[in-house]
């Protein structure tokens, strides 16, 4: 049993903010926190994986990235592009023709540990966390799951399984004091301007995450990010008041508006 007065100031109390990556997020109280589940949602190709990868790369915190939706070759190409500023097409060519240089550049993301199981179970996720604990002597600070619908559950209806998986991930976040970032799909029938509302999430899974962001591209080199749920700050469930980031998916470029391309 704990009292809050005794808990304050302890490093494992939970809720501590992860390092700031985008000043735009910080100014608008969009913060991933330890011991909490956060979510980025959008239609296929909206930019959610690019945003998640940028957060994982730039936070420079020990990270477990479960890439069920994308294979190792594609993620290496995307990561190389994000690190070096070349296009994804150029990145693929360099990785093929100059593996030594490629490894040296990708080593800048050595704080990210990868799993490419296409249908990980909750037990598999727990095993990956345990492996990192044994390697580093501590749990990962950030766990990225790309994406929710790929988590393998025994039996049950799909949407019910998603809600059950989120409950277990919430327990994992509390147990490890990790910030867990889950990527998820929205229903394409919902209009986004460019961000869809909270009601567009597949499976009615909005209850558990502390932070839910929906993302969408404007068509003129911008990515809209809307906090449709935010336990610690401002939110608009309609998605009509997004913040904006510069975005060029060909080059895996994503940055605050005032930063140079």
Secondary structure, DSSP 4 states (H G I P E B T S, - for coil): ---HHHHTT-TTSS-PBPPP--HHHHHTT---BTTSEEEEEESTTSSHHHHHHHHHHHH-S-EEEEESSS-HHHHHHHHHHHHH---HHHHHHHHHH-HHHHHHHHGGGTTEEEE--TT-BHHHHHHHHHHHHHHHSS--SEEEEE-GGGSB-SSS-HHHHHHHHHHHHHHHHHHHT-EEEEEEEB-TTS--SSSPPGGGBTTS-TTT-SEEEEEEE-SSSEEEEEEEEETTS---TT--S-EEEEEEGGGTEEE-TTS--
